[in-house]
């Protein structure tokens, strides 16, 4: 039941801000997680993984034609 609820919430977000907007939000979350890992834990390796994920998401945004 939780998956259905989450899916419905994601669909509402996509309907509200578009797929590019949702992905941009996810990229921001990834960057913030990376920043937190650097500042709180000095974990450069894990922070870099979050930053790399943000970059991959941002690359996807560029490939999407908004529908």
C-alpha positions in Angstrom: 0.0 0.0 0.0 2.9 2.4 0.7 4.2 2.0 -2.9 0.8 3.0 -4.3 0.6 6.0 -2.0 4.2 7.1 -3.0 3.4 6.6 -6.6 0.3 8.7 -6.4 2.3 11.5 -4.6 4.9 11.4 -7.3 2.3 11.6 -10.0 0.8 14.6 -8.3 4.2 16.3 -8.2 4.9 15.5 -11.9 1.4 17.0 -12.7 2.2 20.1 -10.6 5.8 20.9 -11.5 6.6 18.6 -14.4 9.1 15.8 -14.7 12.0 18.3 -15.0 10.9 20.0 -11.8 10.8 16.7 -9.9 14.2 15.7 -11.2 15.6 19.1 -10.3 14.3 18.7 -6.8 15.9 15.2 -6.5 19.2 16.6 -7.8 19.0 19.4 -5.1 18.4 16.8 -2.4 21.4 14.8 -3.6 23.6 17.9 -3.5 22.4 18.7 0.0 23.0 15.2 1.2 26.6 15.4 -0.2 27.1 18.8 1.5 25.8 17.4 4.9 28.2 14.4 4.7 31.1 16.7 4.1 30.3 19.1 6.8 29.0 16.7 9.5 31.1 13.6 8.8 34.0 14.8 6.5 33.1 11.8 4.4 34.4 13.0 1.0 34.0 9.6 -0.8 30.3 9.3 0.1 29.7 13.0 -0.6 31.2 12.6 -4.0 28.8 9.8 -4.8 25.9 12.0 -3.9 27.3 14.8 -6.1 27.8 12.4 -9.0 24.3 11.2 -8.7 23.1 14.8 -8.8 25.1 15.3 -12.0 23.6 12.2 -13.6 20.1 13.4 -12.7 20.8 16.9 -14.1 22.1 15.3 -17.3 18.7 13.5 -17.6 16.9 16.8 -17.2 18.6 18.1 -20.3 17.5 15.1 -22.3 13.8 15.5 -21.4 11.4 17.3 -23.7 8.7 18.5 -21.3 5.3 17.0 -22.1 
